[in-house]
Amino acid sequence: MLLVHGGLFGAGLGDSKQKFLYIPEPHNDFIFSILGEELGFIGCAIVLILFAIFIWRGILIAMRAPDMFGSLLAIGITALVAIQVIINVAVVTSSMPATGMPLPFFSYRRNSIIYFTV
């Protein structure tokens, strides 16, 4: 939504203006835009780098798994998180329409991965 308001370093934790009745569901669907305003470009880059490390480590675990079940389990969980991150960031940057997909590990619903699989 409004990632530009954060600038390079952000407004500071808790100093976001757009979470007060400006965007729908700021604690779930648009949490990345709040992160962008409060932590800035540097904070968003760090969050995306951490997700990239998580995804890379999941792929390595899947490749080194001793059996097919372990490999499929690791790649499935990694793909689940990766798809949610890609869709949420695409919605926040207005690259695709709003879907209601929360950002894993950051949104209000911490168990969003369980809801996504059911």
Secondary structure, 3 states (H helix, E strand, C coil): CCHHHHCCCCCCCCCCCCCCCCCCCCCCCCHHHHHHHHHHHHHHHHHHHHHHHHHHHHHHHHHHCCCHHHHHHHHHHHHHHHHHHHHHHHHHCCCCCCCCCCCCCCCCCCCHHHHHHC
